[in-house]
Amino acid sequence: MSAQVQGATLGELVASGSQRLEAAGVAFGHGTTNAHDEAAWLVLWRLGLPLDTPLDDGPDSQAALPVAADDQARVAALFDERIATRKPAAYLTREAWLQGVPFYVDERAIVPRSFIAELLADGSIDDFLSENTHRVLDLCTGNGSLAVLAAMAYPEVVVTGADISPDALAVARINVDRHGLQERVALQTSDGLAALPGPWDLILCNPPYVNAASMAALPAEYRAEPELALAGGTDGMDFVRRLLADAPARMSEHGVLVLEIGNERDYFEAAFPQLPVFWLDTSAGDDQVLLITRDALLAQLPSQGHGTPP
């Protein structure tokens, strides 16, 4: 354990915490991308301060705010836990943020970080929808964050969040209730689309897609998450193959599927070389999330189509 900084200020605690995280070689990617941002998150959360507390050199900066010795000790203990356990910070704080919206999370569900959240917020997929878009499915909902964000983005729709994990759905229930969306967001247990006949006008899915070689090389922070939510088989496409085979029969006539595949674009294109898709721009580039129409699925995967929707 590092010694406390005598007479430390808020800014000094963040700086020293950042140095500790860097030195320990922890991995980021669960809400932050670097040591400084994660240190600021942990310090501010531990001290009960707003996460948007200004710490820069501006006139409103709180960086010079003195921190009492007992609070320094509490902060130091939190950094000790982060480094020793290698748990994502979101599991320690029990909170994650997507598009400025707070969500509860714990070890029962993957830490939410889907780029689909950006597309819901900025309207990137709106041109593919219509006044007939009423039924939305968030498949592999995890802690329910995308289901909640979809309900917020489209006040006229009803949303179902589905997951194979009852534990994840228990976390999703906390978030649906937290945001007062019980009347518009339903939760359901399902293995893929098996228990979800639809027809769905919009399917959102951030599935398990990490290929076997990448799974074996994941940092401890990612191994702290449910493997069920990450591992996608040898090429990462096991769940996706089943999804694309089952989806047409469960989509409405003009339905669309928004699918996140992370860094697996090469594997996706190798698995579905003839499938026309729309790659959507996100903050991580244009190869993380794609959109597929039902018509494209029926045309390119005729043997996998299951007829017209009910």
N, C-alpha and C positions, 0 to 999 in steps of 0.2 A: 504494500500500500504506500502510495506517495504521501509525503508530509503535506500538511495543510499550508497554504500560503498565508503568512502572517499579514493580517489586515487586508485581506484580498478584496478586490472589487469584483463586480459582476463580470466585467470584461476580462479581468485576469483569471477568473475561474473558468471562463469559456476557453481562453487561450491555453491554460495549463491542461484542461480536459482534452482539448484537441491534440495537444502534444502527446498525452498519454495514449489516446486512441491510435494515433499514428505509430507510436513506438511499439504498441502491442500488435499491430498488423491486423486489426479487426476488419471485417468486410462490411461494406455499405450496400445500399440498394433497397432498403425497406422503408423508404420515406425520405431518406437523405442520400446524397451521392458523395459526400466528403466528410472529413473529420471535423472541420469547423462547424458545419451545419448540424451535425449530430451532437456535438458538444453543446452547442447553444440550446438545442432541443432538450437535452437531458438536464442541463443546469436550470433552464427556465421552468421546466415541468416540476423538477424536484422542489423548487422554491415557490411554486404556486403562482408564477408570473405568466402573463399572456405570452403565447409563443411568438407573437409579432412585436414584442418589446424591442425597440430600436437599440442596437448595439454598435452602430457605425460611428463615424465622427461627426454626424450631423448635430444640429442644435438641440434636438430632442433626445439625443442618445442617453441611455441609462447605463452605459458601460462603467461609469465612475461610481455607481451606487455601491456603498460598502456592504459587505456580507458578514453577518455575525459568525463567530467561531463554530457554534453548534450547527448552523446551516452549512458552513463549509464542510463539516464532518459528514453531514447527510449527503451532500453532493459527492464527496469523495467515495462514500460507500456505494453510491449508485454506479459510479464509474468502475469501481472494483467489481461489482456484479456484472456489468456489461462485458468487461474484459475476461473475467473468469468463466462465465457461462457461455459466452459467445451467442447469447440469445439476441435476436433483433431488438432494437430499442423499443419498438412498438409493443413487444411482449412485456417489457418492463414497465412501460407507461400505461399499458392497456388502452392505447389509443393510436389511431392512424388517421391521416387526413387525405382526402381525394377531392380535388377541385374546391378546396376551402371548406369542405364539409367534414365534420368529425365523425369517426366511427369507432365503436368499441371493437377490440380484437384481443384474443388470447390464443394459447397454443392449440386450441381445437380447430382453428381455421388458419389458412394461409394469410399472411399480411397483405392487405389489398394494395395493389400498385398498377392495376390494369390501365393501359393507354386508351382503352375504350372509354374510360371516364372523360378524357379530353374531348373525344368525338361527340359524346352526349352533350357536353357543356358548350362546345363551339358550333354545334349545328352541322357538322361535316356530313352526317348521314341523312339530313333532313330531306334532301332532294330525292332520295330513294324511297321516301315514305309518302303517304297521302292521307286524305281525310278518312280513308278506310283503315288506317293503322290504329287498331284498338287493343289488340291482345299482344303483349310483349312477354317473352320468356328470357330470363337470365339463367342460363344453364351453367352448372358448376358455380353456383352463386357464392360459395364460401361464406364470408361474413355478411353477405347481403348488400354490399356497397353499391354494386352496379344496378341492382334492382331498385334500390332507394334513389339513386341518381337518375335512373330512367323515369321513375315516377315523378321526380321533381322537374325533369326536363320536358315531359309531355303530360300535362295535367289531365288530358282527356283519356289517357289509356289506363288499363289495368295491367298489373305486372305479376308474374309468377316467378319466384326465385326457387330454383330446384338444385338439389345436390344429393349425391349418394351417401354423404356423411351426416348422420343425425347430430353428431357433435357440432359440425359446421352450421347446421340449420338452427341449433340452439343459440349460437352466437348471432346468426342472422336475425333471429327473433328479437334479440336485444336491440338491434339497430333499427328494425322496422318500427318497434314500439317507441324507441327513442325519438324518432322523427315523425311520430304520429301518423304513420301511413298504413295502419292496420286494415283500413277499409279498401285500400287500393293495391296492396302488395300481399299476395298469398305466398306461403312457403310449402314446398312439397318435396318428399323424398322420392328420388328416381335414379335408376342406373341408366345414365344417358337419357335418351328420349323414351325409354320403355314405358313409363307411366304418364307420359305427357302427349296425349293424342292431338291436342290443338283443336283447330288449325291456328297456327301462330302467324301473325303479320310481321313480327320482327323477333328474331332470335339473336341474343347476345351471348357469346360464349368465350370465356378465357379458360381453356381446358388444361389438363395436364399435357404438356407438349415437350418436356425436356428429354432429349435423347439419352441413351444409356451411358455413352462416354462422358457427356456433360454432367450427368447425375453423379458419376463416380468422382468427378473433380470439383463438386460444389463445395464452397466454404462452409464452415460449421454453422454460420447464421442461417443458411438455406436448409441445411439438414435438420435444424431445429423445427422446421415447418412440417406439416403432415406430408409424408412422401406421396400419398394418394393424390394430392393436389398438384404434384410436380411431374412425376415420372410418366413418360409417354411411350415407353418401350424402346426397342433398338434404335429406331429412327425418329422417335418422338411422335409418330403419327397414329399410334394404335387407336386412341380415342377418336381422333379426327376422322379416320376411315369409317368407323362405325357411325359417327355423327352424320357425315355426308351421305352415307347410304340410307339412313333412316329419315333424314330431314324432309325430303320432298313430300312425303305422304303426310307430314305433320305441319306443313306450311300452307298458308292461304295462297290463292292464285297468284298474287303479286308480292308474296312474302320475300323477305331478304334475311340473310344470315351474316352477322358481323362476327368475325372470328379472329382471335389473337393467337399468333403462333411465335411470338418473340423472335429469337435469333435462328429460327428453324426454316427460313424461307427456302433454302436449297433443298431440304428434305421434303417440304411441302410440294415444291414444283416437281421433284423427282417422283413423288407418289401420285400426283395428279397433273401430268404434263399437258393434257389437253383441256383442262378446266379453265374457262375464262373468268377471271376475278378482277375486282377493282382494289388496288392497293391504296390505302388511305394514309394521308400525311399525319404524323404525330410528332411530338417533341423529340422522339428517338429516331425519326426518319420515316421513310415510306415503305418499309419492309417488315413491320411488326404486326400490323392489323390489316385484314382484307375483308372485302364484302363480296358475297356471292348471292345471286338471285336464284329463286326457285327454278325459273326457266332455264338458267344455265346448268343447274344440277340435273334437271330432267333431260336436257339435250345432250350433255356430255357423259352422263352416268346412267344411260337408259336401263341398264340391267339392274341398277340399284334403286331406281325409282319405284314407288309403291302406289302409283295411280294418283287419282285426284283426291284432294283433301275432303274430309266429311263436310 
